[in-house]
């Protein structure tokens, strides 16, 4: 069985990071964007990360420019924006595609394992969230409109 630990992805720094680096942790994997109506969710994601990191949660942010070109910046610009405006300290990855033939393999797996409403696999917009248990198995998918703080109870159950 494939788990999220089977994948690698580039961090904003350009370093190739195996997701197995976070083996044994609960993960909240999110496709992000800096110029989206949901961008203020960075604050909620950071708050969850700070509150629950010591108990085993890690938030992983994956910028994506596939929805309304709302993530046009370079890796450096994205990182600076996230730190300056939201104090983001959780791992941020280089831009990825989450849909289509060039979708990152991690995102293809996430969407196959946890399809959306009516079984659709496609990500509909920025800030779609996947909750992954300590074994690297996706257990829930949340829509962009689902605020990070609303996920705390589900996260707590996995910690």
N, CA, C and O of each residue as an XYZ file, in Angstrom:
636
protein
N       0.841     -1.192      0.000
C       0.000      0.000      0.000
C       0.883      1.251      0.000
O       1.841      1.342      0.767
N       0.561      2.186     -0.842
C       1.304      3.442     -0.929
C       0.907      4.353      0.225
O      -0.272      4.467      0.560
N       1.893      4.994      0.824
C       1.634      6.006      1.856
C       2.276      7.311      1.408
O       3.034      7.339      0.439
N       1.970      8.381      2.115
C       2.588      9.664      1.761
C       4.091      9.618      1.952
O       4.819     10.418      1.364
N       4.566      8.683      2.776
C       6.002      8.571      3.020
C       6.774      8.058      1.811
O       8.003      8.119      1.793
N       6.076      7.559      0.811
C       6.721      7.048     -0.396
C       7.124      8.163     -1.366
O       7.731      7.889     -2.401
N       6.793      9.415     -1.042
C       7.015     10.518     -1.970
C       8.083     11.483     -1.473
O       8.379     11.562     -0.281
N       8.641     12.202     -2.415
C       9.539     13.308     -2.104
C       8.995     14.543     -2.813
O       8.249     14.439     -3.787
N       9.376     15.697     -2.313
C       8.980     16.959     -2.941
C      10.029     17.996     -2.579
O      10.698     17.894     -1.550
N      10.160     18.994     -3.441
C      11.129     20.065     -3.196
C      10.558     21.097     -2.243
O       9.428     21.558     -2.405
N      11.361     21.454     -1.244
C      11.007     22.552     -0.353
C      11.228     23.874     -1.085
O      11.842     23.901     -2.152
N      10.727     24.969     -0.512
C      10.943     26.288     -1.119
C      12.424     26.594     -1.283
O      12.811     27.360     -2.165
N      13.249     25.997     -0.436
C      14.693     26.219     -0.502
C      15.339     25.492     -1.680
O      16.502     25.736     -2.003
N      14.577     24.593     -2.324
C      15.109     23.806     -3.425
C      15.581     22.426     -2.987
O      15.882     21.576     -3.824
N      15.648     22.202     -1.675
C      16.055     20.895     -1.145
C      14.971     19.857     -1.424
O      13.787     20.098     -1.189
N      15.392     18.710     -1.924
C      14.478     17.587     -2.138
C      14.235     16.935     -0.776
O      15.181     16.493     -0.124
N      12.986     16.873     -0.349
C      12.665     16.359      0.978
C      11.790     15.114      0.881
O      10.690     15.176      0.333
N      12.263     13.989      1.405
C      11.398     12.815      1.464
C      10.326     13.057      2.535
O      10.632     13.515      3.636
N       9.084     12.748      2.207
C       8.032     12.932      3.202
C       8.195     11.967      4.373
O       7.573     12.145      5.420
N       9.028     10.950      4.195
C       9.316     10.037      5.299
C      10.018     10.772      6.446
O      10.123     10.243      7.552
N      10.491     11.974      6.184
C      11.089     12.825      7.230
C      10.079     13.053      8.359
O      10.458     13.272      9.510
N       8.786     12.998      8.013
C       7.728     13.248      8.987
C       6.999     11.957      9.381
O       5.867     11.995      9.862
N       7.662     10.821      9.170
C       7.080      9.520      9.533
C       6.682      9.520     11.012
O       7.421     10.005     11.868
N       5.514      8.971     11.287
C       5.041      8.880     12.663
C       4.317     10.112     13.161
O       3.868     10.144     14.307
N       4.196     11.132     12.316
C       3.493     12.354     12.695
C       2.148     12.404     11.976
O       1.984     11.804     10.913
N       1.202     13.108     12.548
C      -0.053     13.414     11.868
C       0.255     14.594     10.953
O       0.872     15.572     11.376
N      -0.174     14.498      9.705
C       0.103     15.555      8.726
C      -1.187     16.203      8.254
O      -2.201     15.532      8.064
N      -1.137     17.507      8.069
C      -2.209     18.239      7.396
C      -1.559     18.828      6.152
O      -0.773     19.772      6.232
N      -1.901     18.255      5.004
C      -1.287     18.639      3.726
C      -2.264     19.551      2.997
O      -3.424     19.194      2.789
N      -1.783     20.741      2.607
C      -2.661     21.782      2.076
C      -2.067     22.381      0.806
O      -0.874     22.684      0.762
N      -2.902     22.555     -0.241
C      -2.437     23.327     -1.396
C      -2.767     24.798     -1.115
O      -3.908     25.145     -0.811
N      -1.757     25.642     -1.222
C      -1.874     27.027     -0.775
C      -1.701     28.008     -1.940
O      -1.274     27.637     -3.034
N      -2.045     29.264     -1.669
C      -1.834     30.351     -2.624
C      -1.789     31.664     -1.855
O      -2.469     31.825     -0.842
N      -0.991     32.590     -2.340
C      -0.771     33.858     -1.644
C      -1.755     34.961     -2.012
O      -1.817     35.978     -1.321
N      -2.519     34.784     -3.074
C      -3.418     35.848     -3.526
C      -4.834     35.327     -3.714
O      -5.479     35.600     -4.726
N      -5.307     34.579     -2.737
C      -6.594     33.897     -2.804
C      -7.487     34.420     -1.681
O      -6.989     34.892     -0.659
N      -8.782     34.339     -1.865
C      -9.706     34.719     -0.798
C      -9.518     33.883      0.455
O      -9.873     34.317      1.550
N      -8.959     32.682      0.305
C      -8.717     31.805      1.451
C      -7.323     31.967      2.048
O      -6.991     31.284      3.017
N      -6.503     32.853      1.493
C      -5.132     33.038      1.974
C      -5.058     33.311      3.471
O      -4.112     32.856      4.113
N      -6.017     34.037      4.062
C      -5.955     34.245      5.518
C      -5.964     32.940      6.330
O      -5.674     32.963      7.526
N      -6.295     31.805      5.697
C      -6.232     30.528      6.406
C      -4.795     30.177      6.813
O      -4.592     29.320      7.674
N      -3.807     30.823      6.210
C      -2.436     30.610      6.667
C      -2.341     30.842      8.175
O      -1.631     30.116      8.872
N      -3.054     31.850      8.680
C      -3.006     32.146     10.118
C      -3.535     30.971     10.926
O      -2.937     30.601     11.937
N      -4.641     30.380     10.500
C      -5.214     29.233     11.198
C      -4.337     28.002     11.095
O      -4.212     27.240     12.054
N      -3.727     27.805      9.931
C      -2.811     26.671      9.757
C      -1.608     26.819     10.677
O      -1.180     25.852     11.307
N      -1.063     28.031     10.754
C       0.082     28.281     11.625
C      -0.311     28.091     13.091
O       0.464     27.538     13.872
N      -1.507     28.543     13.469
C      -1.963     28.382     14.853
C      -2.082     26.900     15.210
O      -1.661     26.491     16.292
N      -2.649     26.096     14.313
C      -2.741     24.650     14.552
C      -1.347     24.046     14.692
O      -1.084     23.256     15.598
N      -0.468     24.431     13.781
C       0.897     23.910     13.796
C       1.576     24.217     15.143
O       2.183     23.337     15.753
N       1.466     25.460     15.589
C       2.102     25.860     16.846
C       1.486     25.139     18.038
O       2.202     24.684     18.931
N       0.168     25.034     18.053
C      -0.524     24.446     19.193
C      -0.276     22.945     19.318
O      -0.140     22.423     20.425
N      -0.217     22.247     18.171
C      -0.208     20.786     18.207
C       1.096     20.144     17.734
O       1.211     18.918     17.730
N       2.067     20.943     17.342
C       3.328     20.383     16.843
C       4.006     19.496     17.889
O       4.505     18.420     17.558
N       4.026     19.932     19.129
C       4.708     19.162     20.170
C       4.016     17.825     20.449
O       4.618     16.918     21.024
N       2.760     17.710     20.044
C       2.015     16.463     20.236
C       2.052     15.572     19.003
O       1.552     14.447     19.035
N       2.650     16.074     17.899
C       2.821     15.214     16.736
C       2.203     15.677     15.442
O       2.154     14.903     14.486
N       1.720     16.924     15.365
C       1.147     17.438     14.109
C       2.200     18.224     13.336
O       2.975     18.985     13.916
N       2.215     18.030     12.023
C       2.983     18.891     11.129
C       2.079     19.297      9.978
O       1.454     18.453      9.335
N       2.015     20.583      9.726
C       1.311     21.117      8.556
C       2.333     21.188      7.428
O       3.464     21.622      7.641
N       1.942     20.765      6.236
C       2.800     20.856      5.054
C       2.079     21.678      3.998
O       0.987     21.309      3.565
N       2.678     22.792      3.579
C       2.067     23.670      2.589
C       2.664     23.470      1.210
O       3.883     23.452      1.040
N       1.787     23.320      0.227
C       2.199     23.125     -1.166
C       1.591     24.221     -2.029
O       0.440     24.100     -2.447
N       2.338     25.292     -2.308
C       1.825     26.350     -3.170
C       1.459     25.808     -4.550
O       2.124     24.923     -5.089
N       0.385     26.363     -5.101
C      -0.103     25.927     -6.405
C      -0.635     27.139     -7.153
O      -1.333     27.974     -6.578
N      -0.306     27.233     -8.434
C      -0.730     28.372     -9.252
C      -1.804     27.972    -10.272
O      -2.022     28.685    -11.251
N      -2.471     26.841    -10.047
C      -3.439     26.336    -11.022
C      -4.821     26.954    -10.924
O      -5.649     26.730    -11.806
N      -5.096     27.721     -9.884
C      -6.444     28.247     -9.685
C      -6.406     29.768     -9.758
O      -6.043     30.432     -8.787
N      -6.777     30.313    -10.897
C      -6.811     31.755    -11.067
C      -5.453     32.420    -10.974
O      -5.369     33.612    -10.676
N      -4.378     31.667    -11.224
C      -3.009     32.201    -11.154
C      -2.795     32.979     -9.857
O      -2.230     34.073     -9.868
N      -3.250     32.408     -8.739
C      -3.195     33.095     -7.450
C      -1.910     32.826     -6.663
O      -1.782     33.238     -5.510
N      -0.962     32.134     -7.296
C       0.353     31.934     -6.677
C       1.432     32.174     -7.726
O       2.137     31.242     -8.114
N       1.568     33.431     -8.194
C       2.498     33.708     -9.287
C       3.951     33.872     -8.872
O       4.835     33.861     -9.729
N       4.221     34.023     -7.586
C       5.557     34.375     -7.129
C       6.584     33.258     -7.225
O       6.260     32.091     -7.444
N       7.834     33.665     -7.053
C       8.952     32.716     -6.995
C       8.962     32.057     -5.619
O       8.224     32.465     -4.723
N       9.794     31.048     -5.461
C       9.913     30.368     -4.165
C      10.293     31.375     -3.074
O       9.720     31.358     -1.985
N      11.249     32.242     -3.366
C      11.673     33.244     -2.386
C      10.551     34.198     -2.012
O      10.384     34.546     -0.843
N       9.781     34.620     -3.011
C       8.663     35.539     -2.759
C       7.572     34.859     -1.927
O       6.998     35.469     -1.025
N       7.297     33.605     -2.237
C       6.268     32.871     -1.488
C       6.691     32.734     -0.024
O       5.908     33.011      0.884
N       7.927     32.307      0.194
C       8.428     32.146      1.559
C       8.399     33.448      2.341
O       7.968     33.472      3.494
N       8.856     34.532      1.720
C       8.872     35.836      2.388
C       7.454     36.290      2.715
O       7.208     36.809      3.804
N       6.528     36.103      1.795
C       5.134     36.486      2.012
C       4.548     35.734      3.207
O       3.907     36.330      4.073
N       4.771     34.442      3.244
C       4.204     33.603      4.311
C       4.780     33.952      5.680
O       4.053     34.008      6.671
N       6.080     34.182      5.727
C       6.721     34.552      7.000
C       6.265     35.938      7.461
O       5.892     36.124      8.619
N       6.300     36.900      6.548
C       6.000     38.290      6.907
C       4.548     38.479      7.315
O       4.262     39.132      8.319
N       3.633     37.911      6.542
C       2.214     38.167      6.759
C       1.542     37.216      7.747
O       0.556     37.583      8.387
N       2.069     35.997      7.876
C       1.390     34.999      8.713
C       2.324     34.285      9.679
O       1.881     33.407     10.420
N       3.594     34.634      9.690
C       4.539     34.017     10.607
C       4.709     32.520     10.397
O       4.987     31.782     11.341
N       4.540     32.075      9.153
C       4.566     30.640      8.857
C       5.929     30.037      9.178
O       6.965     30.509      8.710
N       5.899     28.979      9.989
C       7.110     28.230     10.317
C       7.002     26.767      9.889
O       7.988     26.032      9.943
N       5.810     26.341      9.466
C       5.683     24.951      9.025
C       6.323     24.789      7.649
O       6.483     25.770      6.923
N       6.690     23.560      7.285
C       7.377     23.341      6.005
C       6.526     23.776      4.803
O       5.350     23.434      4.687
N       7.162     24.532      3.931
C       6.534     24.980      2.685
C       7.349     24.419      1.522
O       8.580     24.457      1.525
N       6.645     23.909      0.551
C       7.272     23.265     -0.593
C       7.250     24.179     -1.805
O       6.532     25.178     -1.841
N       8.049     23.816     -2.794
C       8.041     24.538     -4.062
C       6.691     24.331     -4.724
O       5.982     23.370     -4.427
N       6.343     25.239     -5.620
C       5.059     25.144     -6.315
C       4.893     23.798     -6.994
O       5.826     23.253     -7.584
N       3.678     23.277     -6.895
C       3.332     22.018     -7.553
C       2.020     22.193     -8.302
O       1.263     23.133     -8.062
N       1.776     21.274     -9.202
C       0.446     21.155     -9.783
C      -0.264     20.053     -9.030
O       0.334     19.033     -8.690
N      -1.551     20.265     -8.769
C      -2.333     19.283     -8.017
C      -3.357     18.565     -8.894
O      -3.956     17.572     -8.479
N      -3.549     19.070    -10.094
C      -4.483     18.481    -11.057
C      -3.786     18.281    -12.395
O      -2.767     18.909    -12.681
N      -4.349     17.401    -13.204
C      -3.890     17.246    -14.578
C      -2.707     16.315    -14.732
O      -2.245     15.703    -13.769
N      -2.223     16.218    -15.966
C      -1.162     15.263    -16.279
C       0.165     15.562    -15.576
O       0.984     14.663    -15.389
N       0.377     16.820    -15.188
C       1.624     17.185    -14.509
C       1.462     17.278    -12.992
O       2.332     17.812    -12.305
N       0.352     16.761    -12.473
C       0.133     16.794    -11.020
C       1.238     16.022    -10.312
O       1.677     14.968    -10.772
N       1.673     16.564     -9.194
C       2.686     15.880     -8.386
C       2.122     14.519     -7.968
O       0.948     14.429     -7.609
N       2.931     13.467     -8.008
C       2.445     12.130     -7.646
C       1.801     12.063     -6.251
O       0.854     11.303     -6.049
N       2.304     12.846     -5.293
C       1.679     12.878     -3.972
C       0.226     13.300     -4.089
O      -0.659     12.695     -3.483
N      -0.015     14.347     -4.875
C      -1.375     14.873     -5.000
C      -2.281     13.932     -5.786
O      -3.479     13.853     -5.513
N      -1.723     13.224     -6.752
C      -2.527     12.207     -7.453
C      -2.977     11.139     -6.464
O      -4.128     10.703     -6.491
N      -2.067     10.722     -5.594
C      -2.407      9.707     -4.601
C      -3.420     10.233     -3.593
O      -4.388      9.540     -3.281
N      -3.220     11.427     -3.084
C      -4.164     12.001     -2.115
C      -5.577     12.059     -2.687
O      -6.542     11.681     -2.022
N      -5.689     12.535     -3.927
C      -7.025     12.692     -4.515
C      -7.664     11.353     -4.868
O      -8.889     11.230     -4.855
N      -6.850     10.352     -5.182
C      -7.403      9.017     -5.443
C      -7.869      8.366     -4.144
O      -8.920      7.725     -4.103
N      -7.080      8.534     -3.086
C      -7.418      7.922     -1.798
C      -8.604      8.595     -1.124
O      -9.409      7.934     -0.466
N      -8.711      9.902     -1.286
C      -9.780     10.662     -0.648
C     -10.443     11.585     -1.672
O     -10.188     12.790     -1.687
N     -11.299     11.011     -2.533
C     -11.977     11.846     -3.523
C     -12.923     12.842     -2.843
O     -13.302     12.685     -1.682
N     -13.279     13.849     -3.598
C     -14.170     14.881     -3.083
C     -15.630     14.487     -3.239
O     -15.968     13.315     -3.406
N     -16.470     15.483     -3.182
C     -17.919     15.285     -3.305
C     -18.232     14.586     -4.620
O     -17.651     14.897     -5.660
N     -19.142     13.655     -4.559
C     -19.581     12.863     -5.715
C     -18.450     12.065     -6.352
O     -18.525     11.697     -7.524
N     -17.404     11.801     -5.577
C     -16.325     10.960     -6.057
C     -15.326     11.624     -6.975
O     -14.446     10.955     -7.517
N     -15.442     12.924     -7.159
C     -14.488     13.617     -8.030
C     -13.108     13.645     -7.378
O     -12.976     13.905     -6.182
N     -12.093     13.375     -8.180
C     -10.731     13.392     -7.652
C     -10.086     14.771     -7.756
O      -9.172     15.084     -6.994
N     -10.546     15.587     -8.680
C      -9.910     16.886     -8.921
C      -9.990     17.790     -7.691
O     -10.986     17.809     -6.968
N      -8.918     18.530     -7.483
C      -8.913     19.587     -6.479
C      -9.679     20.750     -7.108
O      -9.410     21.135     -8.246
N     -10.628     21.303     -6.369
C     -11.468     22.370     -6.920
C     -10.883     23.766     -6.738
O     -11.160     24.659     -7.539
N     -10.069     23.968     -5.687
C      -9.539     25.308     -5.430
C      -8.416     25.231     -4.408
O      -8.141     24.176     -3.837
N      -7.775     26.372     -4.191
C      -6.715     26.495     -3.193
C      -7.240     26.187     -1.791
O      -8.421     26.374     -1.500
N      -6.364     25.724     -0.954
C      -6.631     25.430      0.453
C      -7.538     24.217      0.657
O      -8.300     24.151      1.622
N      -7.440     23.256     -0.272
C      -8.004     21.935     -0.018
C      -7.025     21.256      0.930
O      -5.811     21.368      0.764
N      -7.558     20.553      1.922
C      -6.722     20.000      2.985
C      -6.914     18.489      3.086
O      -8.028     17.981      2.960
N      -5.808     17.782      3.316
C      -5.843     16.336      3.531
C      -5.235     16.040      4.888
O      -4.119     16.463      5.187
N      -5.980     15.308      5.707
C      -5.499     14.889      7.013
C      -4.960     13.470      6.876
O      -5.644     12.575      6.377
N      -3.727     13.282      7.326
C      -3.012     12.018      7.161
C      -2.631     11.486      8.549
O      -2.101     12.227      9.376
N      -2.904     10.196      8.798
C      -2.601      9.627     10.116
C      -1.109      9.326     10.259
O      -0.335      9.521      9.322
N      -0.725      8.860     11.417
C       0.691      8.613     11.736
C       1.314      7.510     10.883
O       2.537      7.386     10.820
N       0.474      6.711     10.230
C       0.972      5.657      9.344
C       1.133      6.134      7.902
O       1.493      5.350      7.024
N       0.866      7.423      7.658
C       1.009      7.969      6.314
C      -0.185      7.734      5.417
O      -0.084      7.878      4.198
N      -1.333      7.368      6.009
C      -2.545      7.079      5.249
C      -3.493      8.277      5.323
O      -3.823      8.730      6.418
N      -3.938      8.801      4.162
C      -4.928      9.883      4.188
C      -6.242      9.385      4.792
O      -6.766      8.348      4.385
N      -6.765     10.127      5.759
C      -7.999      9.721      6.430
C      -9.161     10.674      6.189
O     -10.312     10.302      6.419
N      -8.892     11.889      5.733
C      -9.979     12.845      5.492
C      -9.527     13.915      4.498
O      -8.347     14.247      4.387
N     -10.512     14.429      3.792
C     -10.303     15.537      2.848
C     -11.255     16.647      3.246
O     -12.421     16.401      3.553
N     -10.746     17.879      3.238
C     -11.542     19.030      3.627
C     -11.535     20.068      2.512
O     -10.525     20.276      1.840
N     -12.664     20.703      2.332
C     -12.830     21.708      1.281
C     -12.123     23.009      1.657
O     -11.832     23.250      2.829
N     -11.851     23.842      0.653
C     -11.213     25.130      0.936
C     -11.973     25.970      1.963
O     -11.357     26.680      2.757
N     -13.278     25.895      1.954
C     -14.066     26.710      2.886
C     -13.982     26.213      4.334
O     -14.356     26.938      5.256
N     -13.490     24.971      4.543
C     -13.335     24.436      5.895
C     -12.139     25.119      6.558
O     -10.998     24.948      6.129
N     -12.408     25.884      7.596
C     -11.347     26.633      8.262
C     -10.461     25.692      9.077
O     -10.947     24.712      9.642
N      -9.170     25.987      9.137
C      -8.250     25.115      9.875
C      -8.700     24.827     11.303
O      -8.586     23.694     11.770
N      -9.209     25.838     11.999
C      -9.603     25.626     13.393
C     -10.743     24.612     13.520
O     -10.896     23.980     14.565
N     -11.536     24.454     12.468
C     -12.632     23.480     12.483
C     -12.109     22.041     12.398
O     -12.856     21.099     12.661
N     -10.850     21.866     12.038
C     -10.261     20.531     11.895
C      -9.591     20.050     13.183
O      -9.153     18.903     13.268
N      -9.515     20.921     14.174
C      -8.743     20.603     15.378
C      -9.231     19.330     16.061
O      -8.413     18.513     16.484
N     -10.522     19.146     16.175
C     -11.047     17.957     16.858
C     -10.649     16.677     16.124
O     -10.259     15.695     16.756
N     -10.746     16.683     14.804
C     -10.360     15.508     14.015
C      -8.862     15.237     14.151
O      -8.439     14.083     14.226
N      -8.070     16.297     14.183
C      -6.624     16.152     14.352
C      -6.319     15.560     15.730
O      -5.511     14.641     15.863
N      -6.982     16.106     16.746
C      -6.761     15.637     18.123
C      -7.018     14.135     18.239
O      -6.312     13.442     18.971
N      -8.014     13.633     17.527
C      -8.331     12.201     17.602
C      -7.197     11.331     17.063
O      -7.073     10.167     17.445
N      -6.372     11.887     16.180
C      -5.266     11.127     15.599
C      -3.963     11.273     16.380
O      -3.026     10.498     16.188
N      -3.910     12.255     17.249
C      -2.665     12.508     18.003
C      -2.497     11.537     19.166
O      -1.508     11.612     19.896
